[in-house]
Amino acid sequence: MRTRSVYVTLPSLILLSLFLSGCTFIQGLIGKKGEPPSGPDAIPPAGYAPIYVQRNGTFSPNAADAAIQVTRIDATNPTQIKVYAHIVDSNGTYLSGAANGNWRSWWCALEDQIGGKRTTITDFTLREVTEAERQPHAVALVMDHSGSMGETRARAVQDAAEDLIAKKKGEDALAFVKYDGSVLVEVPLTTDAGSLRSGLRKVGLSGFGGLTAIGNGIQAGINQVASSPTAERKAVIIFTDGLDNSSTVSQDSVVAMARRANVIICAVDFGENTNPDYLKAVAEQTGGSYYKIYQTSEFDLVFEDIYRRLRNYYLIEFSPKTYGLHTINMKLCLERDSLTTIASYDNTPNAGTVALLNVYFDVGKSNLKSESTPAIENVLSLMEAYPTLRIELRGHTDSTNSTGDPDFNRKLSQQRADAVRDALVAKGITSSRIAAVGFGESQPVADNKTPEGRAKNRRTEFVILGR
């Protein structure tokens, strides 16, 4: 029997190998090639006129050229909202001193709105933090060096990073991170300006130019600042001109990592080809700020603005009674004019977060009082808005409640948690979505020896188990 010889040329062998590998090799070549450079700068939308903070000045109640801005709202603790505000004039001067003296008459209105219901907040605190206090900060600047940036913009962002070195305070530490589809910590966290300048390579896209791994870049920035033993505040500034197309870490994982490390994410989207929902959500969920810019000339301005606002701000704190998407209206009453601003925040608790539920009972009893209705309605609206949301209700007492008997207190706390669950079930929520547990006096959060401490220990909480 004759055999037939088959001759395979080298090109045929390569094609066969590519076919059998499912085109993995081709994909690898595409990934290494990266993204083509973007075209000219995008045209900003009508009315686009950002004011970037570039210097500090002094507030005056007869100021005629000023605006109040809410830069960011920290709702990571859903029961304690932190509003970071700035009073800025049209020349980019931050005006300091509006928390002194007669500040209550200047900060004349703070209103919180949810679901069409408006609440005037009178029980809020105000304080100002300035760079004069010299609180050390740790900041990682994470810079997009994907192919779409192009050489000119890559060099511009490197110039902006160098400018930031000149602006930083001596006690502050910076780190520089570059990323495309891979990540490089070019300059590890340091307070030394000389090391920052010598370590920053102003070479355009040399060594980069691939795809875009935003999540991996943020993760590297978090790792840098989280290690700082002295920083009062830790922040990552993430800059991108595109979409995340090659990260190995998810958006949720990045947020969880930042929250565990107490790191805020300040995000900058540049141009038209970005996904604002991605970085805006990361910023909001970590208590950071979000910027959308359009011009290469804005790079150094926006980096300096973020840095200055981290160092100088008015902090307004208050405790909302409800959970969900809120709108706040803030007003400053000055001699010549009134300054107003509107901002929003979402304090829906994340899974695992313990949130206080403002429900009320008579001493030693488990019947819900009528004052509990707003809290019940609020949780009801959350569970209706998120049909798969599951919660656990937790009842607690103080150690002197009624008889002071631990077994009595455990049973009472269970009955109170059950009462809240029954109220929600009566309004149409499936009982399988609600667990109820009574802890009695076993988990105090304050000193039971004082009336104030016992009041804090008598509480009902809820925890979101899953969404």
N, C-alpha and C positions, 0 to 999 in steps of 0.2 A: 504494500500500500504506500502510495506516495504521500508525503507530507507537504503541506503548504506553508511556506515561510511568510510571516507578516513583518514588514519593515515599518517602523514608526519613526518619523523625523522628529527632531528636537522641538520645532514649533508645535507639531501635533501633540507631543507629550505634554507640553506646557498647557495647551488648551484643554486636554483631557484632565489634567490635574486641577485646573481652575473649575471645570465642570463638577468634578467629584467633590470638591471642597465646598460646594454651595456658594461659590463666588466670594468666600471669605477673604481670599487674597486680594481680589479687586477692591473690596470694601476697605481693606487695609491701605491700599494705594491711595484711594480717594481720601481717607482720613489723614494720611501723611501730607497730601497735597494741601489740605486745609480749605479755607474759604476765600473766595475772590475779594479783593478790596472793595469797599463800598464807594459809591460815587460822591458827588459834592455834598456839603452839609445840607441837612434838611431845612426846609423853610418853616420857621416857627409859626404856630397858629396865630390868628388875629388876637390882638390884646396881650400877647406874651411879653411881659416886661418884669422879669424877676429882679428883686433887690437882694444883692449879696452883701452880707455883713463883712466889712473890711476894717473897721476901726471902732473904738469905744468913745462914748460921750456921756453927758449928764442929762438926765430927764428934767423937764420943767413942766409944771401943770398948765402953762400957757403956750405949750408947743403948738406950732401951726402947721408943721410939715412932718407928721409922724403917722405910723400905723402900728396896730397890734397884730401880731402873727402867732398862731399856735403852730409851733414847729413840729411837735410830736406829742402823742398821748400814750402813756404807759398804762395799759390795762392788763398786764400780766397777772397782777393780783386783782381779781374781779371785784373785790369789796373795797379796794383803796385805789382810786384813780389819781394818776399824777399827770398834770397838764404842764408842759414846758412851753412857755410863751416868751416872746421877744417884742420889745418896743423899738422900732427901727425907723429912721427917717429916710427920705428919698435918696440921700447920698450914701446909704449903706452904713450909717452909724448906729450902733447899738446904744440905746439910752438907758443908763443905769441910775438907780435911785428911787424908782417908783414903788418900792416896798418899804420906804421909810416914812416917818411922821404920820401924815394924814392919809395913809394909803387906803383906808376903808372908804373914804369919800371918793377917791379916784377910781378904785375897782368897784364900781357901783352896781353891777348886775352880773350874775352868773346863773344861767338857766339850763336845765337838763331836760331833754325831750326824748320820749320813747313811745312808739305806737300812738302818736297823736296827743299824748298826755304831757303837759309841760309842768315842770317843778322848779320853783325858785330855790336855789341853794344858798342858804345863809351861813351854814356851818361849814366853812372852808378855811383853810389856812393858806397863807402866802409868805414866801420868803424868796430872797434873791441870792443867787450864787454867782460870784464873779471870779475872774482869773486872778484877782488880787489875793484871793485866799490860798492860791498856790497848791491846790489839791492835785496830786499827781494823776495823770491819765495814761492809759496804754491804748494806742490806736494802731491798727493794722490797715494799711492802704493796699487794697487788692485790685490790681489793674488788669483789664482785659488786653491781651496781646494776641488775639485770634487773627486769622488772615483778613477778616473783613475790616479790621482797623486800618490797615495800610501803613506804610512807612511814616508818612507825615503825621498822622494822628498818634501813632505809637510814640514818636519823639515828643509830640506835644504833651502827652500824658506824663511822660518821663520828666519833661521840664516842669510840669505842674507839681510833681512829687518833689522835685528839688526845691521849688519855691516854698513848699510846705515845711521843709527842714528849717528854712530861715525864719518862718513864722512861729515855730513851736517854742513853748516855754522850756526852760532847762530841766525842770523836774519831770517832764513828760517823755514817755518812751514811744518810739515809732518802729514799725516793721513794714518792709516792702515785700509784697508778694505779686508775682506775675503769673499769668495763666493763659493757656489756650486750651487744648485738649488735655494737657498735663499741667502740673503746678510746680512752681519754683519759689521757694522762700529765698529771695535774693539778698535781703538784709534782715537777719533775725532781730527781734525786739531789743532796742537799745536806746538809752537816753543820749548817747554820744553823737553829736552832730557830725563830727569828723568821720566816724565810722559809717554813718548814713550816707554821706556824700561820696565817700570812696567806694562804698559797696553798690550804690545805684549805678547800673550800667545804662548809659544813654546811647543805645545802639539800635534804636528802632525795633524791628521785628526779628533781629538776628537771634537765631535759636528758637524762634516761635513761629507763629503764622498758621497754626492748625485750626482745629475746631474749638468749641466753646464749652468749658466745664465750669459753669458759674458755681454750682453747689460745692464742687471740690475746692474751688478757690476760697469760698466763704469758710469752709471747714478748716483750711490751712490758716486763715486769718484768726479764727477763733482759737485754734491751738496756740498761736503765738501770744495773744493777749491774755488768755486764761492763765498762763503760767506766771504772770506778773504778781509778785508777792506784796507790792506796795501801792498799786494803782487804786484810787478811789473809784474810778470809772473805767470800764473796759469797752471798747467799741471797735467795730470793723466797718470800714468804708469800702463798699463793693461797687465797682464801676464796670459797666458793660455796654457794648453797642449792638448786642445781638441776643439770640435765643440760646438757652441751655440745650445743647445737642449731644453732649458726651459725658455728663457727670455720672459717677458711680454712687453718689449719695443723693437721697431724695430730699425734696423741699421740707417735708415734715421732720426728717432726721436732722437737717440743719437747724431748724427752729428749736427742736428739742435740745440739741447740743448747746445752742446759744443760751437758752433759758437755764439749763443746768449750770452753766459757767457764769451766769449773770453778765452776759455780753449783749450789748445792743448792736443791731445791724442798721447802718445808715446806707441807703442804696441810691445809686445814680444810674438811670437809664439814659442813653445817648442816642439820638436819631430816631428814625421811623421803624426800624426793623427789630424792635424789642417786644418783650411780653411783659407789660406793666403789672399784670395780675400776679406774676411770679415774685418779683422783687418787692412790690408794694406790700404783698401779704407777709413776706419775710420781715420787712421793716416793722409793720404794724404789730405782728405777733411777738416781737422782741422789744417793743418800746422804742424803736428807732424812727428815723425820718426817711422820707422818700422824695426824690427829685427826678424830674423829667427835663432834660436839656437838649438843645438842638445844634449848638455851634461849638466848633473846636476851641474858639476863643474863650469859652466858659469853663474849661477844665480847671485852670488854676483858681478861678473865682469860686467855683462850687466846692472845691476841696477846702479852701480857706474858710468859706462860709460854714461848712459843717463843723470844722475844728473850732471856730470861734463860738458857735452856738452850743457846742458841748461844754465849753468853759464858762459861758455867760448866759444866764437865763433866769426867768421868774418861774418859780415852781408853785403851782396851785394844787392842793390836795383836798379831796372830799370823798365821802363814802356813799355811793349810790344805793338805793334800796331795791333796784331791779336789775335784771340781767338781759342782755341782748344788744341790738344796734341802737346806739344813742346819738343824738345831736346836741352839742352844747353851743350856747350863745353867750358870748362874753362882751362886756361893755366897760370902757373907761370914760369917766365923765371929767373932762378937762375944762379949763376956763373959757377957751375959745371954741371948742369943738368936742364931739364925742367920738371915740374910736370903738369900732365894733368888729367882731370876727366870729366866724362859724366854723366848727370842726366836728368830726364824728369819731366815735370809738365803739368797739364791740367788746363787751366784757362777758360774753358767753363763756363760761368756764371750759377749759380744755379737759379732756379725759384725765381723771385722776386728781384734778384740782378740787380741794375742799372749799365750798362756798357757804356763807352764812345765809340762812333762810329766816326772814323776819316774820315769824309766826309767834302767836302769843297764847298763853294758857293761864287760867287761874292757879293759884298756889295749890299744889298737891292734886291737880286735876288734869285731865287729858282732852277736855272739850275745847276745840278751837274757838278763840274769841273773834268777834267781828273784825277787829283790827288786822286780822291775818289775811283777809280777803285779797288785798293787793299782791301779797307775796304768792298766794296760791294761783292767782290769775297769771302772774308773771311766769311761773314755772310751767303752767298749762300752755301758755303761748309758745314757750321754747319747745315743748314736747310736740306741739302741733306743727311748728315750723320744721322740726327735724323728726320725721316719722319713725326713724330707726333709733332715736336717742333713748338710752337706758340710764336710769339713775338709781342711786342708793340714798335713802333718807336715814339720817343718823340723829338719834335723840340723846341728849346729855342733861344731867342735873348737877347741882353742886352737892357737897357732902353734908349740908345741913338741911336739905330740902325736906319739908314736912317732918317725918319722924327721925330723919337722919339714918335710917336703916338702909344699908347698901342694897339688900335684896328688894326692898320697896322702891328704891330709886331706880334700880335697873328695870323693874316692871313698869314703873311710871314712864320712864324714857322710851320704852318699847311701845307703850300705849300711845304716846304722843307722836312717835314716828308713824305708827299705824294710822293715826287720825289724819295726818297729812296725806298719806297714801290713799286712804278712803275718800278724801275730798277730791283728789285728782281722778280717781277711778269713777266717782260719781259724775264727773264732768266729761267722761268718755275716753279716758286713757286706759289702755289695756293693762290689767294688773301685772302681767308678766314683764312689763317694762319697768316696774318699780319694786325695788327691794327696800325693806325697812328693818333697821337694827337699833336696839336700845343699848347704850353703853353705861347708863347710870352715871355714877360719879367717878368712873375709872379713868377718864381722859380729860382732866382739867387743863385749861389753857391759861389760868391765872390763879392767884393766891386765894384759897377759900377762907382765909382769916379776915378778909376785908369785904365790906358790902359790894364794892366795885368789882372785886375779883369774883365773888359768888355770882354777880349778875352776868359776867362774861361766861362763866361756866354753865349757866342755865341757858342752853342754846339748842337749836335744831339746825342741822347742816344738810346739804345734799352734795353728792359726788357724782359726776357724770362717768358712768362705766364704759360707755361706748357711743359713737355717733354714726 
